[in-house]
Amino acid sequence: MKHEIVSETDMAHDVLGLDDGEIAPFVRKCLKDRSLSSLVSHLNNDLLFGTPAERESAEVALRRIGFI
């Protein structure tokens, strides 16, 4: 059985792929379904411990959703 592994970097790319007008609704959706904390936690993990590319993506993603 094959399992798809979603890395924290994929989360950053999901955030980076949003248009400017989609950011606020995305954050509201994450608040509503209680996934914002997990998202920010994964992005912070990449920012602190990821490769240079992962760190850069995580930083930009956190900035886009207003956490830096």
C-alpha positions as CSV (number, residue, x, y, z in Angstrom):
1,M,0.0,0.0,0.0
2,K,1.5,3.3,-1.0
3,H,1.0,6.4,1.2
4,E,1.4,9.9,0.0
5,I,3.6,11.9,2.4
6,V,2.8,15.6,2.6
7,S,5.8,17.5,3.8
8,E,5.8,20.9,5.5
9,T,7.3,22.3,2.3
10,D,4.1,21.3,0.4
11,M,2.2,23.4,2.9
12,A,4.3,26.4,2.2
13,H,3.8,25.9,-1.6
14,D,0.0,25.6,-1.0
15,V,0.1,29.0,0.8
16,L,2.4,30.5,-1.8
17,G,0.1,29.4,-4.6
18,L,-2.8,31.4,-3.3
19,D,-3.7,34.7,-5.0
20,D,-3.7,37.8,-2.8
21,G,-7.5,37.8,-2.6
22,E,-7.5,34.2,-1.4
23,I,-5.3,34.7,1.7
24,A,-7.9,36.0,4.1
25,P,-10.6,33.4,3.2
26,F,-7.9,30.7,3.5
27,V,-6.9,31.9,7.0
28,R,-10.6,32.1,8.0
29,K,-11.2,28.5,6.7
30,C,-8.2,27.3,8.7
31,L,-9.5,29.0,11.8
32,K,-12.9,27.5,11.3
33,D,-11.6,23.9,10.8
34,R,-9.0,24.4,13.5
35,S,-6.0,23.6,11.2
36,L,-4.3,27.0,11.4
37,S,-2.2,26.0,14.4
38,S,-0.9,22.9,12.7
39,L,-0.2,24.8,9.5
40,V,1.8,27.5,11.3
41,S,3.6,24.8,13.4
42,H,4.7,23.0,10.2
43,L,5.9,26.2,8.6
44,N,7.8,27.2,11.8
45,N,9.4,23.7,11.8
46,D,10.6,24.3,8.2
47,L,11.8,27.8,9.0
48,L,13.9,26.5,11.9
49,F,15.1,23.1,10.7
50,G,14.6,22.9,6.9
51,T,17.0,23.2,4.1
52,P,17.7,26.7,2.9
53,A,15.0,26.4,0.2
54,E,12.5,25.1,2.7
55,R,13.4,28.0,5.1
56,E,12.9,30.6,2.4
57,S,9.5,29.1,1.3
58,A,8.3,28.8,4.9
59,E,9.3,32.4,5.7
60,V,7.5,33.8,2.7
61,A,4.4,31.6,3.5
62,L,4.3,32.8,7.1
63,R,4.6,36.5,5.9
64,R,1.7,35.9,3.4
65,I,-0.6,34.7,6.1
66,G,0.5,37.4,8.5
67,F,2.6,35.5,11.0
68,I,5.9,37.4,10.4
